[in-house]
């Protein structure tokens, strides 16, 4: 998710939908919020004494781990933390080494080199190398204190940083200054002379480092709790996909999934994770891909309109991820309404470059002369546009594709400033002379939880269960472990 836009999800894309009205009791909330036959919501009203958590067997036998790619395609990194580290090639018969820290990791010609104060090690191309704190660190459930791996239970089953992550565990591994519980795996195969770093930790250790990057520090606790449940649900859903597809990491630490900054001592974030421990959103017994974004602008989007929904991506058809009219409270966001003025040449070049990069007919567009809405969802948010160029040719684009196309990086053009970015696919465009005036609503894809709405609802003293019911109508809360 794009912090203010936990959007995020690009080729892998992510986030979810909307519901009812404030202050209604459970069954009425469900009747207003759900599509299809009305029934009692599984989000019991906390004021009525219910927890809102449905009963049933957990989805995982024990708390699962998660593998987070925290560095991608880098040439060097600094590793610090405890006094000594265990360095262990994965899948090799060689005995682990113990090296004094701090360590410097470099890659050259496919070789991975780890250098310490008194020794260094080199590893051949294609070999994964694990770095563990020798003692005192918090290790994920899949890693024993002695560094022996054991299978994790349950495998195979939404930015500008706002709050700096603070080191919550002095004995944790620090990679380029960020602190990570658990272990690091280095992989020197992401490109010539580069490597990736993947941090493995338990899901509950991971979540606080997401919350402090996805929310502003002064947001109310209930909004942190709602975000914790959404982020846990999203991460575990992506974990299932990753392991089913044989990927060597589960989630990115960037807006390609949800932003993760490492361990944190933020009390609100840590408390929100503890108080919602193991709770996830499910739809028909399956983990819900609980998308979220910064600001919906009052009109939510549908997952099926935003990302692929056929075949392996059929999860985007889930009823709780469909757009519906609902109450909103994101007026306090700076990006609730926004305007940017760009040259028509700049916008046209970026759209053309996006089209060529993505195999879209819009790659042949001339100078853009008009943008009109052709389709809207049930919440009246535009889902599709018709673009007309200076030769009268017409091109259709989905709303989220139009946003990305307008922001496409083009080497020949200067980088867009924060004031020039098109922040959502909910927009209107006016043309005069050589300028395009773009007026928009919200920041991000608009699917699922709206972070600024969650803050607004929390300010109204709604509990996190009530907040989530507004964004994922018909979904249920369940304990995953």
C-alpha positions in Angstrom: 0.0 0.0 0.0 1.6 4.0 -1.0 1.7 5.0 2.6 -0.7 7.7 2.2 -1.6 5.2 -0.4 -1.3 2.0 0.7 -2.0 1.3 -2.7 0.0 0.0 -3.7 -0.2 -3.3 -5.4 1.2 -3.1 -8.9 1.8 -6.1 -11.1 0.9 -8.0 -7.8 -1.7 -5.5 -6.7 -3.8 -5.3 -3.6 -6.5 -3.8 -1.1 -10.7 -3.9 -0.4 -14.4 -2.4 0.0 -17.1 -0.5 1.8 -20.4 -0.6 4.0 -23.0 1.1 6.2 -23.8 3.8 8.7 -22.4 4.9 12.0 -23.7 3.7 15.3 -26.1 1.0 14.2 -26.3 -2.3 16.0 -24.9 -5.4 14.5 -27.7 -6.9 12.5 -28.8 -3.6 11.0 -25.2 -2.8 10.1 -25.0 -6.1 8.3 -28.3 -5.6 6.5 -27.1 -2.2 5.2 -23.6 -3.3 4.5 -24.0 -6.6 2.7 -25.1 -7.5 -0.7 -27.6 -10.3 -1.1 -29.8 -11.8 1.7 -29.7 -9.9 4.9 -28.5 -11.6 8.0 -26.7 -11.0 11.3 -23.2 -9.6 10.8 -20.3 -11.5 12.3 -18.9 -8.1 13.4 -20.7 -8.0 16.8 -21.1 -4.6 18.4 -18.4 -4.3 21.1 -20.9 -2.1 23.0 -23.2 -5.1 23.1 -20.5 -7.3 24.7 -19.6 -9.3 21.6 -16.1 -9.7 20.3 -17.1 -10.1 16.7 -14.8 -13.1 16.3 -16.4 -16.2 14.8 -15.6 -19.6 16.2 -14.0 -22.4 14.3 -10.6 -24.1 13.8 -7.7 -21.7 13.3 -6.3 -21.4 9.8 -2.7 -22.1 11.0 -1.6 -24.6 13.7 0.8 -22.1 15.1 1.8 -18.5 14.5 3.2 -18.4 10.9 6.4 -16.7 9.8 6.7 -14.3 7.0 9.6 -13.6 4.6 9.9 -9.9 3.7 12.2 -8.7 1.0 13.8 -5.7 2.6 16.5 -5.0 0.0 16.3 -5.6 -3.7 19.2 -5.4 -6.2 21.7 -3.7 -4.0 25.5 -3.9 -4.2 26.4 -3.4 -0.6 24.9 -3.4 2.9 26.0 -3.0 6.5 24.9 -5.6 9.1 25.2 -4.8 12.8 23.5 -5.7 16.0 24.7 -8.4 18.4 28.4 -9.0 18.9 28.5 -12.2 16.9 26.6 -13.7 14.0 26.0 -17.2 12.6 26.7 -17.3 8.9 25.2 -20.4 7.3 24.9 -21.3 3.6 21.4 -22.7 2.9 21.3 -26.2 1.4 25.1 -26.7 1.7 26.9 -29.2 3.7 29.5 -26.7 5.0 29.3 -26.0 8.8 28.1 -22.6 9.9 30.7 -20.0 10.7 30.6 -17.6 13.6 31.7 -14.1 12.7 32.2 -11.0 14.8 30.2 -8.0 13.8 29.7 -5.5 12.3 29.6 -7.0 8.9 29.8 -5.6 5.4 28.1 -7.5 2.5 29.1 -6.9 -1.1 28.4 -8.6 -4.4 30.6 -8.7 -7.5 30.5 -11.0 -10.5 27.9 -13.1 -8.8 30.0 -13.7 -5.7 28.6 -12.7 -2.3 31.3 -11.5 0.1 30.7 -11.0 3.9 33.5 -9.1 5.6 33.9 -8.8 9.3 36.6 -7.2 11.6 38.7 -10.4 11.7 37.5 -12.6 8.8 35.6 -12.8 5.5 33.6 -15.4 3.6 32.8 -15.7 -0.1 29.9 -17.7 -1.5 29.4 -18.8 -5.1 26.6 -17.5 -7.4 23.1 -18.8 -6.7 23.8 -19.8 -3.1 21.5 -18.4 -0.4 23.3 -17.4 2.8 21.5 -17.0 6.2 22.7 -14.5 8.8 21.4 -15.1 12.4 22.2 -13.3 15.6 24.3 -15.8 17.7 22.3 -15.2 20.9 19.8 -12.9 22.5 17.7 -12.0 19.4 14.0 -12.8 18.9 13.9 -15.6 16.3 10.8 -16.4 14.3 9.0 -19.7 15.0 10.5 -21.4 12.0 14.1 -20.9 13.3 15.4 -22.5 16.5 17.8 -20.8 18.9 20.6 -23.0 17.5 19.9 -21.8 14.0 18.3 -25.1 12.8 15.4 -24.5 10.4 12.1 -26.4 10.9 9.0 -26.2 8.7 6.6 -23.4 9.4 3.0 -24.4 10.1 0.4 -23.4 7.7 2.6 -22.8 4.7 1.0 -23.2 1.3 -2.3 -21.8 2.3 -1.6 -1.1 0.4 4.2 5.6 0.3 6.2 8.1 2.0 7.4 7.0 5.4 5.6 9.0 8.1 7.1 7.7 11.3 10.7 6.5 11.6 11.0 2.9 12.9 12.8 2.7 16.2 14.8 -0.3 17.3 12.7 -2.3 19.7 15.2 -5.1 20.2 18.9 -4.2 20.8 20.0 -7.7 19.9 18.0 -7.8 16.6 19.9 -7.6 13.3 20.3 -4.1 11.9 20.6 -3.8 8.2 21.7 -0.4 7.0 20.3 1.0 10.2 16.9 -0.6 10.2 16.3 -3.3 12.9 14.8 -6.7 12.0 13.8 -9.5 14.4 14.7 -13.0 13.3 17.1 -13.8 10.5 18.3 -12.4 7.2 18.8 -14.4 4.0 21.1 -12.9 1.3 20.5 -13.9 -2.3 23.1 -12.9 -4.9 21.0 -13.6 -8.0 18.9 -10.5 -8.5 21.2 -9.1 -11.1 24.9 -8.8 -12.1 26.8 -7.7 -9.1 23.8 -7.2 -6.8 21.9 -9.1 -4.1 18.6 -9.2 -2.3 18.0 -9.4 1.5 15.0 -11.2 2.9 14.1 -10.9 6.6 12.2 -13.8 8.2 10.2 -13.2 11.3 6.8 -14.1 12.9 3.8 -12.4 11.5 3.1 -10.6 14.8 6.7 -9.3 14.9 6.2 -8.0 11.4 3.0 -6.0 11.8 4.1 -3.2 14.1 6.7 -2.2 11.6 4.0 -2.0 9.0 1.6 0.1 11.1 4.1 2.8 11.8 4.8 3.3 8.1 1.2 3.0 6.9 -0.4 5.3 9.5 0.4 8.7 11.0 1.6 8.5 14.6 -1.2 10.6 15.9 -4.0 8.4 14.5 -6.3 6.9 17.2 -5.7 3.4 18.5 -8.9 2.0 16.9 -7.6 2.9 13.5 -4.3 1.2 14.3 -6.3 -1.9 15.3 -8.3 -1.9 12.1 -5.1 -1.5 10.1 -3.5 -4.3 12.0 -6.3 -6.7 11.0 -6.3 -5.6 7.4 -2.5 -5.8 7.1 -2.4 -9.2 8.8 -5.1 -10.5 6.4 -3.4 -9.1 3.4 0.1 -10.3 4.3 -1.1 -13.9 5.1 -3.1 -14.0 1.8 0.0 -12.9 -0.1 2.1 -15.4 1.8 -0.2 -18.2 0.6 0.2 -17.1 -3.0 4.0 -16.8 -2.7 4.4 -20.3 -1.3 2.0 -21.8 -3.7 4.0 -20.2 -6.6 7.3 -21.2 -5.1 8.6 -17.7 -4.6 11.5 -17.2 -2.2 9.9 -14.3 -0.3 6.3 -13.6 0.6 6.0 -9.8 0.6 7.9 -6.7 -0.4 8.7 -4.0 2.2 7.6 -1.3 -0.2 4.3 0.0 -1.5 4.3 -3.0 -3.9 2.7 -4.7 -0.9 2.6 -2.7 2.3 5.4 -0.6 3.7 7.6 -2.2 6.4 10.3 -0.3 8.2 11.6 -2.9 10.7 11.2 -3.3 14.4 9.6 -0.4 16.3 9.1 0.7 19.8 5.9 2.7 19.0 3.6 1.8 21.8 0.3 2.3 20.0 1.4 0.1 17.1 2.7 -2.7 19.3 -0.5 -2.5 21.5 -2.8 -2.6 18.5 -1.1 -5.8 17.2 -1.2 -7.4 20.6 -4.9 -6.6 21.1 -5.9 -8.0 17.7 -3.4 -10.9 17.8 -4.2 -13.5 15.2 -7.4 -11.9 14.0 -8.0 -11.8 10.2 -10.8 -11.1 7.8 -12.3 -14.0 5.9 -14.9 -14.5 3.2 -16.6 -17.8 3.0 -13.9 -19.3 5.2 -11.0 -18.1 3.1 -8.5 -15.3 3.9 -9.6 -12.0 2.4 -7.1 -10.0 0.5 -7.8 -6.9 2.6 -6.7 -4.1 0.4 -6.4 -0.6 1.8 -5.4 2.9 0.7 -4.9 6.4 2.1 -7.9 8.4 1.1 -11.0 7.2 -0.8 -12.3 10.8 -1.3 -15.8 9.6 -0.4 -16.2 7.0 -3.2 -14.7 3.5 -2.9 -13.4 1.4 -5.8 -14.0 -2.2 -6.6 -11.1 -4.7 -6.6 -12.4 -6.3 -9.8 -12.3 -2.9 -11.6 -8.8 -2.2 -10.4 -6.9 -5.5 -10.9 -7.2 -8.7 -12.8 -9.9 -11.0 -11.5 -9.9 -14.1 -13.6 -8.1 -17.4 -13.0 -5.6 -17.2 -10.2 -6.8 -13.7 -9.4 -10.4 -14.6 -8.8 -10.0 -13.5 -5.2 -10.6 -10.0 -6.5 -14.2 -11.0 -7.2 -14.9 -11.5 -3.4 -18.1 -9.7 -2.4 -16.5 -7.7 0.4 -14.2 -6.2 -2.2 -16.9 -4.7 -4.3 -17.7 -1.0 -4.3 -20.8 0.1 -2.5 -22.1 3.5 -1.3 -21.1 4.0 2.3 -20.5 6.5 4.9 -17.1 8.2 4.8 -15.0 10.3 7.1 -11.7 11.2 5.2 -12.4 14.9 4.9 -9.4 15.6 7.2 -7.0 14.2 4.6 -4.9 16.7 2.7 -5.7 14.7 -0.4 -9.5 14.5 0.1 -9.7 16.9 -2.9 -6.7 18.0 -5.0 -5.8 19.8 -8.2 -2.7 19.6 -10.4 -1.9 21.5 -13.6 0.4 19.8 -16.2 1.3 20.5 -19.8 -0.7 18.4 -22.3 2.7 17.3 -23.8 3.9 15.9 -20.5 0.7 14.0 -19.8 0.6 12.7 -23.4 4.2 11.5 -23.3 3.7 9.7 -20.0 0.5 8.0 -21.1 2.1 6.9 -24.4 5.2 5.5 -22.5 2.9 3.6 -20.1 1.0 2.1 -23.0 4.1 0.9 -24.8 5.5 -0.6 -21.5 2.2 -2.4 -20.8 1.2 -3.5 -24.4 -1.8 -1.2 -24.4 -3.2 0.5 -27.6 -2.8 3.8 -25.7 0.9 3.5 -26.6 0.0 5.1 -29.9 -2.0 8.1 -28.6 -1.1 11.5 -30.0 -1.6 14.7 -28.1 -4.3 14.2 -25.5 -7.3 16.5 -26.0 -10.1 15.0 -23.8 -10.8 12.7 -20.9 -14.3 11.5 -20.2 -15.9 9.0 -17.8 -17.6 6.1 -19.6 -18.3 3.8 -16.6 -19.0 4.3 -12.9 -19.4 1.8 -10.1 -22.2 1.5 -7.5 -20.6 4.2 -5.4 -20.5 6.6 -8.4 -16.7 6.4 -8.6 -15.4 6.4 -12.2 -14.1 3.0 -13.2 -13.3 3.6 -16.9 -12.4 6.6 -19.1 -12.4 7.4 -22.8 -9.3 9.4 -24.0 -9.4 11.3 -27.2 -6.3 12.6 -29.0 -5.7 15.5 -31.4 -6.5 13.2 -34.4 -9.9 12.3 -33.0 -8.8 8.7 -32.1 -10.3 7.2 -29.0 -8.7 5.0 -26.4 -10.3 3.3 -23.3 -8.5 3.0 -20.0 -9.4 1.7 -16.6 -9.3 4.4 -13.9 -6.3 2.9 -12.0 -4.4 2.5 -15.3 -5.1 6.1 -16.1 -3.6 7.2 -12.8 -0.5 5.1 -13.3 -0.2 6.2 -16.9 -0.3 9.9 -15.9 2.5 9.2 -13.4 4.7 7.0 -15.7 8.4 7.7 -15.4 9.9 8.8 -18.7 13.7 9.2 -18.9 13.4 12.3 -21.1 11.0 14.1 -18.8 11.8 15.6 -15.3 10.6 13.7 -12.3 7.1 14.7 -11.1 6.9 16.7 -8.0 4.5 16.0 -5.1 2.3 18.7 -6.4 2.1 17.2 -9.9 1.3 13.6 -9.1 -2.1 12.3 -10.1 -3.1 10.7 -6.8 -6.2 8.7 -7.7 -8.2 7.4 -10.7 -11.2 9.4 -9.5 -10.7 12.6 -11.5 -11.9 15.2 -14.0 -9.6 16.8 -16.7 -10.1 20.2 -18.4 -8.0 21.3 -21.4 -7.1 24.8 -22.4 -4.3 25.9 -24.7 -1.4 23.6 -23.9 -2.4 22.9 -20.2 -4.4 20.1 -18.5 -6.2 20.9 -15.3 -6.8 17.7 -13.3 -9.1 17.7 -10.3 -9.3 14.6 -8.2 -10.6 12.9 -5.1 -8.5 10.9 -2.6 -5.1 9.2 -2.8 -4.7 5.6 -3.8 -6.7 3.0 -5.6 -9.6 3.4 -3.2 -10.3 -0.3 -2.7 -11.0 -1.5 0.9 -10.1 0.3 4.0 -9.6 4.0 3.7 -7.0 5.0 6.3 -8.3 8.5 6.8 -11.8 7.3 7.0 -10.7 4.8 9.7 -9.2 7.7 11.6 -12.4 9.7 11.2 -14.5 6.8 12.4 -12.1 6.1 15.3 -12.5 9.8 16.3 -16.2 9.1 16.5 -15.3 6.4 19.1 -16.2 3.4 16.9 -14.4 0.2 17.7 -12.1 -1.5 15.2 -14.7 -4.2 14.5 -17.3 -1.5 13.5 -14.7 0.3 11.4 -13.8 -2.8 9.5 -17.5 -3.7 8.9 -17.8 -0.5 6.9 -15.0 -1.3 4.5 -15.4 -5.1 4.0 -19.2 -5.7 4.1 -20.1 -9.3 4.6 -16.6 -10.4 5.7 -16.1 -12.1 9.0 -13.5 -11.8 11.7 -11.7 -15.0 12.6 -8.6 -16.1 14.5 -5.9 -17.4 12.2 -3.9 -19.0 15.0 
